[in-house]
Amino acid sequence: MKPRVSLQDSALRSGNFSLRIDPVWSKDVGLYEAWVKYNTEVHRCHVELGIVTVTLSPPNPVIENELLLMSCNSSHQASLVETCWFHNEHLGPTSRTFCSLSRALSLLHPAMNDAGSWRCQLRYSDKEIISATYNLQILGFDGPTNPVAYAAAGSAAD
């Protein structure tokens, strides 16, 4: 897994033997075991790494007014109970929430105001809640619907 894996050498003396994986790939899913021997003592730790992904169809770039399907998937094995999508959830009156049994959210005519932070939250039958955030960018025109620009004769206009 080199060079994506590192240990925090400076933290080892204080008992922190954390493993850092950056970036995480889907093939990294699984059970990890760490053990540290200090004098005659052996300390063990087991950590399970799961993956959650947000995918777009069609993939980026998203074009304004073209059908968009956002999907949220996880490596968690329990039965899915509910999927919720939160759009700009901490930005006041423009925030929106959508919940369903499906892992996917369809935006029939995505507009410029659909851009921004989307968080999917997967709730499972074993009470596990898993979420991921995706920053959606939309290519389109963000301006008046009937734009008119005036420029002085002989000057430049953008």
Contacts in CASP RR format, 6 or more apart in sequence:
PFRMAT RR
TARGET T0000
AUTHOR 0000-0000-0000
METHOD contacts of the structure
MODEL  1
MKPRVSLQDSALRSGNFSLRIDPVWSKDVGLYEAWVKYNTEVHRCHVELG
IVTVTLSPPNPVIENELLLMSCNSSHQASLVETCWFHNEHLGPTSRTFCS
LSRALSLLHPAMNDAGSWRCQLRYSDKEIISATYNLQILGFDGPTNPVAY
AAAGSAAD
1 21 0 8 1.000
1 28 0 8 1.000
4 21 0 8 1.000
4 22 0 8 1.000
4 23 0 8 1.000
4 25 0 8 1.000
5 19 0 8 1.000
5 20 0 8 1.000
5 21 0 8 1.000
6 19 0 8 1.000
6 20 0 8 1.000
6 22 0 8 1.000
7 17 0 8 1.000
7 18 0 8 1.000
7 19 0 8 1.000
7 20 0 8 1.000
8 16 0 8 1.000
8 18 0 8 1.000
8 20 0 8 1.000
11 17 0 8 1.000
11 18 0 8 1.000
15 36 0 8 1.000
17 34 0 8 1.000
17 36 0 8 1.000
17 45 0 8 1.000
19 32 0 8 1.000
19 34 0 8 1.000
21 28 0 8 1.000
21 49 0 8 1.000
24 49 0 8 1.000
24 51 0 8 1.000
26 51 0 8 1.000
26 53 0 8 1.000
26 75 0 8 1.000
28 49 0 8 1.000
28 51 0 8 1.000
29 49 0 8 1.000
29 50 0 8 1.000
29 51 0 8 1.000
29 75 0 8 1.000
30 48 0 8 1.000
30 49 0 8 1.000
30 50 0 8 1.000
31 46 0 8 1.000
31 47 0 8 1.000
31 48 0 8 1.000
31 49 0 8 1.000
32 46 0 8 1.000
32 47 0 8 1.000
32 48 0 8 1.000
32 49 0 8 1.000
33 44 0 8 1.000
33 45 0 8 1.000
33 46 0 8 1.000
34 44 0 8 1.000
34 45 0 8 1.000
34 47 0 8 1.000
35 42 0 8 1.000
35 43 0 8 1.000
35 44 0 8 1.000
35 45 0 8 1.000
36 42 0 8 1.000
36 43 0 8 1.000
37 43 0 8 1.000
50 74 0 8 1.000
50 75 0 8 1.000
50 76 0 8 1.000
51 74 0 8 1.000
51 75 0 8 1.000
52 72 0 8 1.000
52 73 0 8 1.000
52 74 0 8 1.000
52 75 0 8 1.000
52 120 0 8 1.000
52 122 0 8 1.000
52 130 0 8 1.000
52 131 0 8 1.000
52 132 0 8 1.000
53 72 0 8 1.000
53 73 0 8 1.000
53 74 0 8 1.000
53 132 0 8 1.000
54 70 0 8 1.000
54 71 0 8 1.000
54 72 0 8 1.000
54 118 0 8 1.000
54 120 0 8 1.000
54 132 0 8 1.000
54 133 0 8 1.000
54 134 0 8 1.000
55 70 0 8 1.000
55 71 0 8 1.000
55 73 0 8 1.000
56 62 0 8 1.000
56 68 0 8 1.000
56 69 0 8 1.000
56 70 0 8 1.000
56 71 0 8 1.000
56 134 0 8 1.000
56 136 0 8 1.000
57 68 0 8 1.000
57 69 0 8 1.000
57 71 0 8 1.000
58 66 0 8 1.000
58 68 0 8 1.000
60 137 0 8 1.000
61 137 0 8 1.000
61 138 0 8 1.000
61 139 0 8 1.000
62 68 0 8 1.000
62 110 0 8 1.000
62 136 0 8 1.000
62 137 0 8 1.000
62 138 0 8 1.000
62 139 0 8 1.000
63 138 0 8 1.000
63 139 0 8 1.000
63 140 0 8 1.000
64 110 0 8 1.000
64 111 0 8 1.000
64 112 0 8 1.000
64 138 0 8 1.000
64 139 0 8 1.000
64 140 0 8 1.000
64 141 0 8 1.000
65 109 0 8 1.000
65 110 0 8 1.000
65 111 0 8 1.000
66 110 0 8 1.000
67 106 0 8 1.000
67 107 0 8 1.000
67 108 0 8 1.000
67 109 0 8 1.000
68 106 0 8 1.000
68 107 0 8 1.000
68 110 0 8 1.000
69 104 0 8 1.000
69 105 0 8 1.000
69 106 0 8 1.000
69 107 0 8 1.000
70 85 0 8 1.000
70 104 0 8 1.000
70 105 0 8 1.000
70 107 0 8 1.000
70 118 0 8 1.000
70 120 0 8 1.000
70 134 0 8 1.000
70 136 0 8 1.000
71 103 0 8 1.000
71 104 0 8 1.000
71 105 0 8 1.000
72 83 0 8 1.000
72 85 0 8 1.000
72 103 0 8 1.000
72 104 0 8 1.000
72 120 0 8 1.000
72 122 0 8 1.000
72 132 0 8 1.000
73 103 0 8 1.000
74 122 0 8 1.000
74 130 0 8 1.000
76 122 0 8 1.000
76 124 0 8 1.000
76 128 0 8 1.000
76 130 0 8 1.000
78 124 0 8 1.000
78 125 0 8 1.000
78 126 0 8 1.000
78 128 0 8 1.000
79 124 0 8 1.000
79 125 0 8 1.000
80 101 0 8 1.000
80 103 0 8 1.000
80 122 0 8 1.000
80 123 0 8 1.000
80 124 0 8 1.000
80 125 0 8 1.000
81 101 0 8 1.000
81 123 0 8 1.000
81 124 0 8 1.000
81 125 0 8 1.000
82 99 0 8 1.000
82 100 0 8 1.000
82 101 0 8 1.000
82 122 0 8 1.000
82 123 0 8 1.000
83 99 0 8 1.000
83 100 0 8 1.000
83 101 0 8 1.000
83 102 0 8 1.000
83 103 0 8 1.000
83 104 0 8 1.000
83 105 0 8 1.000
83 120 0 8 1.000
83 121 0 8 1.000
83 122 0 8 1.000
83 123 0 8 1.000
84 97 0 8 1.000
84 98 0 8 1.000
84 99 0 8 1.000
84 120 0 8 1.000
84 121 0 8 1.000
84 123 0 8 1.000
85 97 0 8 1.000
85 98 0 8 1.000
85 99 0 8 1.000
85 105 0 8 1.000
85 118 0 8 1.000
85 119 0 8 1.000
85 120 0 8 1.000
85 121 0 8 1.000
86 95 0 8 1.000
86 96 0 8 1.000
86 97 0 8 1.000
86 118 0 8 1.000
86 119 0 8 1.000
86 121 0 8 1.000
87 94 0 8 1.000
87 95 0 8 1.000
87 96 0 8 1.000
87 97 0 8 1.000
87 98 0 8 1.000
87 114 0 8 1.000
87 116 0 8 1.000
87 117 0 8 1.000
87 118 0 8 1.000
88 94 0 8 1.000
88 95 0 8 1.000
88 96 0 8 1.000
88 116 0 8 1.000
88 117 0 8 1.000
89 95 0 8 1.000
89 97 0 8 1.000
89 117 0 8 1.000
89 119 0 8 1.000
94 113 0 8 1.000
98 105 0 8 1.000
103 120 0 8 1.000
103 122 0 8 1.000
105 120 0 8 1.000
107 114 0 8 1.000
110 138 0 8 1.000
111 138 0 8 1.000
112 138 0 8 1.000
112 140 0 8 1.000
112 141 0 8 1.000
112 142 0 8 1.000
114 136 0 8 1.000
114 138 0 8 1.000
115 136 0 8 1.000
115 137 0 8 1.000
115 138 0 8 1.000
116 135 0 8 1.000
116 136 0 8 1.000
116 137 0 8 1.000
117 133 0 8 1.000
117 134 0 8 1.000
117 135 0 8 1.000
117 136 0 8 1.000
118 133 0 8 1.000
118 134 0 8 1.000
118 135 0 8 1.000
118 136 0 8 1.000
119 131 0 8 1.000
119 132 0 8 1.000
119 133 0 8 1.000
119 134 0 8 1.000
120 131 0 8 1.000
120 132 0 8 1.000
120 134 0 8 1.000
121 129 0 8 1.000
121 130 0 8 1.000
121 131 0 8 1.000
122 129 0 8 1.000
122 130 0 8 1.000
122 131 0 8 1.000
123 129 0 8 1.000
124 130 0 8 1.000
149 157 0 8 1.000
151 157 0 8 1.000
END
